[in-house]
Amino acid sequence: QVQLVESGGGLVQAGGSLRLSCAASGRTFSRYVMGWFRQAPGKEREFVAAISWSFGNTYYADSVKGRFTISRDNAKNPVYLQMNSLKPEDTAVYYCAARNGDRTAQAMGAQPYGMDYWGKGTLVTVSS
């Protein structure tokens, strides 16, 4: 059974940091682009960041560029999202996603739909 399981969410003050993890199991994800999305209350789900292990690149939404870092040690390890300088507007449920067929991380950012797998999400709350 294929699973993406997020962890690391919680409550943090503005300006603080959190690191989210996405553990993937059930198949090999080395050729998948892995990404993070988020959904704030009353808003649509939006793209945050993506990483392509096979192509070796990352891509970020403008709203998080310079503050968030997506990483992966190797194709078998979790995907991380290091979030620094957090703002109240970063409050959302954060979801891990995976899609096959993309070569670059930009592809997931440019077409943020049709994911093959989703996690169930982890809540991040940033207080002011």
C-alpha positions in Angstrom: 0.0 0.0 0.0 1.4 3.3 -1.1 1.5 5.9 1.7 2.7 9.5 2.2 2.8 10.4 5.9 3.5 13.9 7.0 4.7 14.9 10.4 6.3 17.9 12.2 3.4 20.3 12.2 2.5 22.3 15.3 2.1 25.7 16.9 4.9 28.3 16.5 5.2 32.0 17.0 5.8 34.4 14.1 9.4 34.4 13.2 9.9 30.9 14.4 10.8 27.7 12.5 9.4 24.2 11.9 10.6 21.2 9.9 8.0 19.1 8.2 8.8 15.5 7.1 7.1 13.3 4.5 7.8 9.6 4.7 6.9 7.7 1.6 6.4 3.9 1.5 4.9 1.2 -0.7 6.9 1.9 -3.8 10.0 3.5 -5.2 9.7 7.2 -5.5 13.1 7.9 -7.0 11.6 9.0 -10.4 8.7 11.0 -8.8 8.8 14.7 -8.2 7.8 15.2 -4.6 6.2 18.4 -3.4 4.5 20.3 -0.6 1.1 22.0 -0.9 -0.9 23.9 1.7 -4.5 24.8 2.3 -5.5 27.6 4.6 -9.0 27.9 6.1 -11.4 29.0 3.5 -8.8 29.0 0.7 -7.9 26.7 -2.1 -5.0 24.3 -1.9 -1.8 25.9 -3.2 1.6 24.8 -4.3 4.5 25.5 -1.9 7.7 23.7 -3.1 8.9 20.7 -5.1 12.0 18.6 -5.5 13.1 16.4 -8.4 15.6 13.8 -7.2 16.3 12.5 -10.7 16.8 15.9 -12.2 18.4 17.4 -9.1 16.5 20.6 -8.7 14.0 22.4 -6.5 11.3 25.0 -7.1 9.3 27.3 -4.8 6.3 29.4 -4.8 7.1 33.1 -4.6 5.4 33.5 -1.2 7.9 31.1 0.5 11.1 31.7 -1.6 14.0 32.5 0.7 12.2 31.3 3.8 11.4 27.6 3.0 13.8 24.9 1.9 12.7 21.5 0.5 15.3 18.7 0.6 15.8 15.0 0.4 19.0 13.1 1.3 18.4 10.3 -1.1 15.6 8.7 -3.0 14.7 6.5 0.0 14.7 9.1 2.7 11.9 11.4 3.7 11.3 14.7 2.0 11.7 17.6 4.3 10.4 21.1 4.3 12.4 23.5 6.5 10.3 26.5 7.2 12.0 29.6 8.7 10.8 33.1 9.4 7.2 31.9 9.6 4.4 34.3 9.3 0.7 34.1 10.4 -0.3 33.8 6.7 1.7 30.5 6.6 -0.9 28.9 8.8 -2.4 26.0 6.9 -2.6 22.3 6.6 0.5 21.2 4.7 0.2 18.2 2.4 2.9 16.1 0.8 2.3 15.0 -2.8 4.0 12.9 -5.5 3.7 12.8 -9.2 5.3 10.5 -11.8 6.2 11.8 -15.3 7.7 15.1 -14.3 11.4 15.6 -15.0 11.8 18.9 -13.1 10.5 20.4 -10.0 9.2 23.4 -12.0 6.8 21.1 -13.8 4.9 20.4 -10.6 4.8 24.1 -9.8 3.6 25.1 -13.2 0.9 22.4 -13.3 -0.1 21.8 -9.7 -2.8 19.2 -10.3 -3.1 15.6 -11.2 -0.9 14.3 -8.3 -0.6 10.5 -8.1 -0.4 10.4 -4.3 -1.3 12.7 -1.4 -0.7 12.5 2.3 -3.3 13.3 4.8 -1.7 16.6 5.9 -0.2 18.1 9.0 -1.4 21.4 10.6 0.9 24.3 11.0 -0.3 27.3 13.1 1.7 30.5 13.3 0.6 32.9 16.0 1.2 36.6 15.8 
